[in-house]
Amino acid sequence: MSSPVYLNNREAAAFLRLSPRTLEKQRVVGGGPKFKKFGRRVLYDKRDLEEWANKRSFDSTSDFSATKQR
């Protein structure tokens, strides 16, 4: 098993093509990828980012609406 690759907020946002502010907000309200705290530093394991992104695959916009209501 390979060593984890950790990304800071800016790097994780760039990897997901989101704004850093979006990830910050998702850490507060929930719904974002898993993150780790090392003291005051917030880091994301690249594998967790990939897993989170893969779970957000839909065939149509109605699929997304149905999962959001649950």
The first five atom37 places (N, CA, C, CB, O) and aatype in JSON, in Angstrom:
{
  "aatype": [12, 15, 15, 14, 19, 18, 10, 2, 2, 1, 6, 0, 0, 0, 13, 10, 1, 10, 15, 14, 1, 16, 10, 6, 11, 5, 1, 19, 19, 7, 7, 7, 14, 11, 13, 11, 11, 13, 7, 1, 1, 19, 10, 18, 3, 11, 1, 3, 10, 6, 6, 17, 0, 2, 11, 1, 15, 13, 3, 15, 16, 15, 3, 13, 15, 0, 16, 11, 5, 1],
  "atom_mask": [
    [1, 1, 1, 1, 1],
    [1, 1, 1, 1, 1],
    [1, 1, 1, 1, 1],
    [1, 1, 1, 1, 1],
    [1, 1, 1, 1, 1],
    [1, 1, 1, 1, 1],
    [1, 1, 1, 1, 1],
    [1, 1, 1, 1, 1],
    [1, 1, 1, 1, 1],
    [1, 1, 1, 1, 1],
    [1, 1, 1, 1, 1],
    [1, 1, 1, 1, 1],
    [1, 1, 1, 1, 1],
    [1, 1, 1, 1, 1],
    [1, 1, 1, 1, 1],
    [1, 1, 1, 1, 1],
    [1, 1, 1, 1, 1],
    [1, 1, 1, 1, 1],
    [1, 1, 1, 1, 1],
    [1, 1, 1, 1, 1],
    [1, 1, 1, 1, 1],
    [1, 1, 1, 1, 1],
    [1, 1, 1, 1, 1],
    [1, 1, 1, 1, 1],
    [1, 1, 1, 1, 1],
    [1, 1, 1, 1, 1],
    [1, 1, 1, 1, 1],
    [1, 1, 1, 1, 1],
    [1, 1, 1, 1, 1],
    [1, 1, 1, 0, 1],
    [1, 1, 1, 0, 1],
    [1, 1, 1, 0, 1],
    [1, 1, 1, 1, 1],
    [1, 1, 1, 1, 1],
    [1, 1, 1, 1, 1],
    [1, 1, 1, 1, 1],
    [1, 1, 1, 1, 1],
    [1, 1, 1, 1, 1],
    [1, 1, 1, 0, 1],
    [1, 1, 1, 1, 1],
    [1, 1, 1, 1, 1],
    [1, 1, 1, 1, 1],
    [1, 1, 1, 1, 1],
    [1, 1, 1, 1, 1],
    [1, 1, 1, 1, 1],
    [1, 1, 1, 1, 1],
    [1, 1, 1, 1, 1],
    [1, 1, 1, 1, 1],
    [1, 1, 1, 1, 1],
    [1, 1, 1, 1, 1],
    [1, 1, 1, 1, 1],
    [1, 1, 1, 1, 1],
    [1, 1, 1, 1, 1],
    [1, 1, 1, 1, 1],
    [1, 1, 1, 1, 1],
    [1, 1, 1, 1, 1],
    [1, 1, 1, 1, 1],
    [1, 1, 1, 1, 1],
    [1, 1, 1, 1, 1],
    [1, 1, 1, 1, 1],
    [1, 1, 1, 1, 1],
    [1, 1, 1, 1, 1],
    [1, 1, 1, 1, 1],
    [1, 1, 1, 1, 1],
    [1, 1, 1, 1, 1],
    [1, 1, 1, 1, 1],
    [1, 1, 1, 1, 1],
    [1, 1, 1, 1, 1],
    [1, 1, 1, 1, 1],
    [1, 1, 1, 1, 1]
  ],
  "atom_positions": [
    [[0.85, -1.18, 0.0], [0.0, 0.0, 0.0], [0.9, 1.24, 0.0], [-0.97, 0.0, 1.23], [1.86, 1.31, 0.76]],
    [[0.58, 2.19, -0.84], [1.4, 3.39, -0.95], [1.1, 4.38, 0.17], [1.18, 4.05, -2.3], [0.03, 4.35, 0.78]],
    [[2.05, 5.24, 0.43], [1.88, 6.27, 1.45], [0.83, 7.27, 1.01], [3.21, 6.97, 1.75], [0.73, 7.57, -0.18]],
    [[0.05, 7.8, 1.95], [-0.95, 8.79, 1.57], [-0.32, 10.09, 1.08], [-1.87, 9.08, 2.75], [0.76, 10.48, 1.53]],
    [[-1.0, 10.73, 0.17], [-0.58, 12.04, -0.33], [-1.57, 13.04, 0.23], [-0.53, 12.09, -1.92], [-2.77, 12.94, -0.03]],
    [[-1.08, 13.99, 1.01], [-1.94, 14.99, 1.63], [-1.86, 16.3, 0.86], [-1.55, 15.2, 3.09], [-0.79, 16.75, 0.46]],
    [[-3.03, 16.91, 0.67], [-3.13, 18.2, -0.01], [-3.72, 19.22, 0.94], [-3.98, 18.09, -1.29], [-4.63, 18.9, 1.72]],
    [[-3.22, 20.45, 0.89], [-3.83, 21.51, 1.7], [-5.12, 21.97, 1.02], [-2.84, 22.7, 1.89], [-5.48, 21.47, -0.04]],
    [[-5.8, 22.91, 1.62], [-7.11, 23.35, 1.11], [-7.01, 23.87, -0.32], [-7.68, 24.44, 2.02], [-7.84, 23.52, -1.17]],
    [[-6.02, 24.69, -0.6], [-5.86, 25.26, -1.94], [-5.57, 24.18, -2.98], [-4.73, 26.28, -1.95], [-6.14, 24.18, -4.07]],
    [[-4.68, 23.25, -2.62], [-4.34, 22.16, -3.54], [-5.52, 21.22, -3.78], [-3.15, 21.38, -2.99], [-5.77, 20.78, -4.9]],
    [[-6.26, 20.91, -2.69], [-7.43, 20.04, -2.82], [-8.5, 20.69, -3.69], [-8.01, 19.7, -1.42], [-9.12, 20.02, -4.52]],
    [[-8.71, 21.98, -3.5], [-9.7, 22.7, -4.32], [-9.29, 22.67, -5.79], [-9.85, 24.17, -3.84], [-10.13, 22.45, -6.67]],
    [[-8.02, 22.88, -6.06], [-7.54, 22.84, -7.45], [-7.71, 21.44, -8.03], [-6.06, 23.27, -7.52], [-8.11, 21.3, -9.19]],
    [[-7.42, 20.41, -7.25], [-7.58, 19.03, -7.7], [-9.02, 18.74, -8.08], [-7.11, 18.05, -6.6], [-9.28, 18.07, -9.08]],
    [[-9.98, 19.24, -7.28], [-11.41, 19.01, -7.53], [-12.03, 20.06, -8.46], [-12.16, 18.99, -6.23], [-13.19, 19.96, -8.84]],
    [[-11.23, 21.07, -8.81], [-11.71, 22.2, -9.62], [-12.87, 22.93, -8.95], [-12.14, 21.7, -11.01], [-13.88, 23.27, -9.57]],
    [[-12.69, 23.15, -7.65], [-13.62, 23.93, -6.84], [-12.86, 25.13, -6.28], [-14.24, 23.07, -5.69], [-11.63, 25.18, -6.35]],
    [[-13.59, 26.08, -5.75], [-12.9, 27.18, -5.09], [-12.5, 26.74, -3.68], [-13.81, 28.46, -5.04], [-13.19, 25.93, -3.07]],
    [[-11.39, 27.26, -3.18], [-11.01, 26.94, -1.8], [-12.11, 27.28, -0.8], [-9.72, 27.68, -1.42], [-12.29, 26.59, 0.2]],
    [[-12.83, 28.34, -1.08], [-13.93, 28.78, -0.2], [-15.03, 27.72, -0.12], [-14.52, 30.12, -0.7], [-15.64, 27.54, 0.94]],
    [[-15.29, 27.02, -1.23], [-16.31, 25.96, -1.23], [-15.92, 24.86, -0.26], [-16.49, 25.39, -2.64], [-16.76, 24.39, 0.51]],
    [[-14.67, 24.44, -0.28], [-14.23, 23.4, 0.66], [-14.3, 23.9, 2.1], [-12.8, 22.95, 0.32], [-14.67, 23.14, 3.0]],
    [[-13.94, 25.14, 2.33], [-14.02, 25.71, 3.69], [-15.46, 25.65, 4.19], [-13.5, 27.17, 3.72], [-15.72, 25.26, 5.33]],
    [[-16.39, 26.05, 3.35], [-17.8, 26.05, 3.73], [-18.29, 24.62, 3.98], [-18.65, 26.72, 2.64], [-19.04, 24.39, 4.93]],
    [[-17.89, 23.68, 3.15], [-18.32, 22.3, 3.32], [-17.77, 21.69, 4.6], [-17.9, 21.47, 2.13], [-18.39, 20.79, 5.16]],
    [[-16.63, 22.15, 5.05], [-16.11, 21.65, 6.34], [-17.01, 22.1, 7.48], [-14.66, 22.16, 6.57], [-17.14, 21.38, 8.48]],
    [[-17.62, 23.25, 7.35], [-18.48, 23.77, 8.42], [-19.87, 23.15, 8.36], [-18.59, 25.31, 8.33], [-20.38, 22.67, 9.38]],
    [[-20.5, 23.14, 7.18], [-21.88, 22.69, 7.06], [-21.99, 21.2, 6.74], [-22.58, 23.48, 6.0], [-23.08, 20.63, 6.86]],
    [[-20.9, 20.57, 6.32], [-20.93, 19.15, 5.99], [-21.16, 18.93, 4.5], [0.0, 0.0, 0.0], [-21.45, 19.87, 3.75]],
    [[-21.03, 17.69, 4.09], [-21.27, 17.33, 2.71], [-20.03, 17.3, 1.84], [0.0, 0.0, 0.0], [-20.09, 16.88, 0.69]],
    [[-18.92, 17.74, 2.37], [-17.69, 17.76, 1.6], [-16.86, 16.51, 1.83], [0.0, 0.0, 0.0], [-17.29, 15.6, 2.54]],
    [[-15.69, 16.48, 1.24], [-14.81, 15.32, 1.43], [-14.26, 15.26, 2.85], [-13.66, 15.35, 0.44], [-14.22, 16.26, 3.56]],
    [[-13.84, 14.06, 3.25], [-13.21, 13.88, 4.56], [-11.94, 14.71, 4.61], [-12.91, 12.37, 4.84], [-11.26, 14.88, 3.6]],
    [[-11.62, 15.21, 5.8], [-10.39, 15.98, 5.97], [-9.74, 15.58, 7.28], [-10.66, 17.51, 5.93], [-10.36, 14.97, 8.14]],
    [[-8.49, 15.94, 7.4], [-7.74, 15.62, 8.61], [-7.22, 16.93, 9.22], [-6.56, 14.64, 8.3], [-6.89, 17.88, 8.5]],
    [[-7.15, 16.95, 10.54], [-6.61, 18.12, 11.25], [-5.3, 17.71, 11.9], [-7.63, 18.66, 12.31], [-5.23, 16.74, 12.65]],
    [[-4.28, 18.47, 11.61], [-2.98, 18.3, 12.25], [-2.68, 19.63, 12.91], [-1.84, 17.89, 11.21], [-2.14, 20.55, 12.28]],
    [[-3.03, 19.73, 14.19], [-2.95, 21.03, 14.86], [-3.97, 21.96, 14.23], [0.0, 0.0, 0.0], [-5.16, 21.66, 14.21]],
    [[-3.51, 23.09, 13.71], [-4.41, 24.04, 13.04], [-4.51, 23.79, 11.54], [-3.94, 25.46, 13.28], [-5.33, 24.39, 10.85]],
    [[-3.67, 22.9, 11.04], [-3.64, 22.62, 9.6], [-4.73, 21.65, 9.2], [-2.27, 22.07, 9.18], [-4.97, 20.65, 9.88]],
    [[-5.39, 21.96, 8.1], [-6.39, 21.08, 7.51], [-5.77, 20.47, 6.25], [-7.73, 21.85, 7.18], [-5.3, 21.18, 5.37]],
    [[-5.79, 19.15, 6.2], [-5.24, 18.46, 5.04], [-6.23, 17.41, 4.54], [-3.88, 17.8, 5.38], [-7.01, 16.86, 5.31]],
    [[-6.18, 17.16, 3.25], [-7.04, 16.17, 2.62], [-6.17, 15.06, 2.06], [-7.9, 16.81, 1.5], [-5.16, 15.32, 1.39]],
    [[-6.55, 13.82, 2.32], [-5.91, 12.67, 1.71], [-6.44, 12.59, 0.27], [-6.18, 11.33, 2.52], [-7.65, 12.6, 0.05]],
    [[-5.55, 12.52, -0.68], [-5.95, 12.51, -2.09], [-6.92, 11.36, -2.38], [-4.72, 12.4, -2.99], [-7.82, 11.51, -3.2]],
    [[-6.74, 10.23, -1.73], [-7.65, 9.09, -1.92], [-9.06, 9.43, -1.46], [-7.13, 7.85, -1.17], [-10.03, 9.01, -2.1]],
    [[-9.19, 10.19, -0.36], [-10.52, 10.6, 0.11], [-11.18, 11.55, -0.88], [-10.41, 11.27, 1.5], [-12.39, 11.49, -1.09]],
    [[-10.39, 12.43, -1.49], [-10.93, 13.35, -2.49], [-11.45, 12.57, -3.7], [-9.86, 14.35, -2.93], [-12.53, 12.87, -4.22]],
    [[-10.68, 11.58, -4.14], [-11.1, 10.77, -5.29], [-12.36, 9.98, -4.96], [-9.98, 9.82, -5.71], [-13.26, 9.88, -5.79]],
    [[-12.43, 9.42, -3.76], [-13.61, 8.65, -3.33], [-14.84, 9.56, -3.28], [-13.36, 8.01, -1.95], [-15.91, 9.18, -3.77]],
    [[-14.7, 10.74, -2.7], [-15.81, 11.69, -2.61], [-16.29, 12.09, -4.0], [-15.39, 12.94, -1.8], [-17.49, 12.13, -4.26]],
    [[-15.36, 12.38, -4.89], [-15.72, 12.78, -6.25], [-16.42, 11.63, -6.98], [-14.48, 13.22, -7.04], [-17.39, 11.86, -7.7]],
    [[-15.95, 10.41, -6.8], [-16.56, 9.27, -7.48], [-17.98, 9.0, -7.01], [-15.72, 8.03, -7.26], [-18.8, 8.5, -7.78]],
    [[-18.27, 9.32, -5.76], [-19.63, 9.14, -5.23], [-20.61, 10.18, -5.79], [-19.62, 9.22, -3.7], [-21.82, 10.05, -5.63]],
    [[-20.09, 11.19, -6.44], [-20.93, 12.27, -6.96], [-21.14, 12.13, -8.46], [-20.3, 13.62, -6.64], [-21.22, 13.13, -9.18]],
    [[-21.24, 10.89, -8.94], [-21.49, 10.62, -10.36], [-22.97, 10.3, -10.56], [-20.61, 9.45, -10.87], [-23.54, 9.5, -9.82]],
    [[-23.57, 10.93, -11.54], [-25.0, 10.75, -11.81], [-25.22, 10.58, -13.3], [-25.81, 11.95, -11.28], [-24.43, 11.06, -14.12]],
    [[-26.3, 9.91, -13.66], [-26.66, 9.71, -15.06], [-27.52, 10.85, -15.59], [-27.39, 8.4, -15.24], [-27.52, 11.13, -16.79]],
    [[-28.25, 11.52, -14.69], [-29.09, 12.63, -15.12], [-29.3, 13.58, -13.94], [-30.46, 12.12, -15.67], [-28.99, 13.24, -12.8]],
    [[-29.81, 14.75, -14.23], [-30.06, 15.72, -13.16], [-31.14, 15.23, -12.2], [-30.45, 17.08, -13.74], [-31.14, 15.6, -11.03]],
    [[-32.07, 14.41, -12.68], [-33.1, 13.88, -11.78], [-32.48, 12.9, -10.78], [-34.22, 13.18, -12.59], [-32.98, 12.8, -9.66]],
    [[-31.43, 12.19, -11.15], [-30.73, 11.32, -10.2], [-30.18, 12.15, -9.05], [-29.6, 10.55, -10.89], [-30.29, 11.74, -7.9]],
    [[-29.59, 13.29, -9.36], [-29.03, 14.16, -8.33], [-30.12, 14.68, -7.4], [-28.29, 15.34, -8.98], [-29.92, 14.7, -6.19]],
    [[-31.26, 15.08, -7.94], [-32.36, 15.59, -7.12], [-32.88, 14.53, -6.16], [-33.5, 16.09, -8.01], [-33.2, 14.84, -5.01]],
    [[-32.98, 13.31, -6.62], [-33.48, 12.23, -5.77], [-32.53, 11.97, -4.61], [-33.68, 10.96, -6.6], [-33.0, 11.71, -3.5]],
    [[-31.24, 12.02, -4.81], [-30.3, 11.74, -3.73], [-30.24, 12.91, -2.76], [-28.91, 11.44, -4.3], [-29.96, 12.71, -1.57]],
    [[-30.47, 14.1, -3.21], [-30.42, 15.28, -2.36], [-31.57, 15.31, -1.36], [-30.44, 16.55, -3.21], [-31.42, 15.86, -0.26]],
    [[-32.71, 14.73, -1.71], [-33.89, 14.75, -0.84], [-33.79, 13.74, 0.27], [-35.13, 14.5, -1.64], [-34.54, 13.84, 1.25]],
    [[-32.91, 12.78, 0.18], [-32.78, 11.74, 1.21], [-32.18, 12.25, 2.48], [-31.96, 10.6, 0.7], [-32.01, 11.49, 3.43]]
  ]
}
